[in-house]
Amino acid sequence: MPETTVQQKGPKKEVRVWCDGCYDMVHFGHANSLRQAKALGDWLVVGIHNDDEITKHKGPPVFTQEERYKMVKGIKWVDEVVEGAPYVTTLETLDKHRCDFCCHGDDITTTADGVDTYHLVKDAGRYEEVQRTAGVSTTDLVGRMLLLTRQHFRRGQFEYDVAKEHSSTMGQDPNARSPYTGCSQFLPTTQKIIQFSDGKPPAPGDRVIYVAGAFDLFHVGHLDFLEQARKHGDYLIVGLHTDPVVNMYKGSNYPIMNLHERVLSVLACKYVSEVVIGAPYIVTQDLMDHFKVDIVIHGRTPVMNDEKGEDPFSLPKKLGKFLVVDSKNDMTTEKIVERIIRNRLEYEARNKRKEIKEMELLKLCNGHSNVMNGVTVENAGNGDN
């Protein structure tokens, strides 16, 4: 019998994927695009533009570059972050960071002069697209805060009565015409939650941590708190209160993001193991037994008693299973809203400029069979890379 030669295959080449953007007010739309990008390779590198570049091409960002860097580093699918990435993606950038190709959502992104920021990598065949997450963008979230309506989080009669005095959807500008600036309502699905969730139960012997709150407009204050909380155990469960409960103790137009949006935002955080959707305001014995909670942790933010005047954490305190953790970060959702309101005219003007540019590009694309540079625009992107 002739001897059979078996060819030894070398180690599989690691596929490195590059994404870049502003990542201002990081939301689950950003996280979902990064999740899809990571699925195309083995290692995900995310480049983030600095404040000067964003201000030049789009207008002032809501968050500082340091805040944006930290938020992206906290997303579970991100392996590496490049700070101060150039606004126009070049082949030199991809080669410098040993990335095989660039990945971006199916929206139109241009410089202040109207140049496609990805034209170089597209021409070189080193560009891949992922689908947008319908119903959310940074522009839309800013719009919700500017409109100051209390109706953007209302979902239906089964959760609570729906007021009719405001006709806008999800805080969207009713006059917005661009499919990027004017977002459709986010429609949650079990598939989307499965995609964001690890689906792993606690391992035997794991110390289970439980925290609860609104976690509205998930921000660096939340991220730092969850990082500190995770240090006290192995498996971190986040209980998210329903929209009416959040509105009860925060008032005004809170929450800015509805429960389903907040679920995905929190699930995208690398410190979070599981989320309780619509967690009770009072931490009960049943809850602690069901999830086998070892320690309940809260931050230094004030805790409002329930409708009966009871401390929601009275039980874990009595059991000696309660701990206050200082995140050493004073950022709050209210402070973000204050930033927006304080610069209201500037952000309104930014949104309007953005929409005008988008509509001009759409007219141009419609004249070329809805295709520009090989990118189909009939399904608009998140609008805020």
Secondary structure, 3 states (H helix, E strand, C coil): CCCCCCCCCCCCCCCEEEEEECCCCCCHHHHHHHHHHHCCCCEEEEEECCHHHHHHHCCCCCCCHHHHHHHHHCECCCCEEEECCCCCCCHHHHHHCCCCEEEEECCCCECCCCCECCHHHHHCCCEEEECCCCCCCHHHHHHHHHHCCCCCCCCCCCCCCCCCCCCCCCCCCCCCCCCCCCCCCCCCCHHHHHHHCCCCCCCCCCCEEEEEECCCCCCHHHHHHHHHHHCCCCEEEEEECCHHHHHHHHCCCCCCCCHHHHHHHHHCECCCCEEEECCCCCCCHHHHHHCCCCEEEECCCCCCCCCCCCCCCHHHHHCCCEEECCCCCCCCHHHHHHHHHHCHHHHHHHHHHHHHHHHHHHHHHHCCCCEECCEECCCCCCCCC
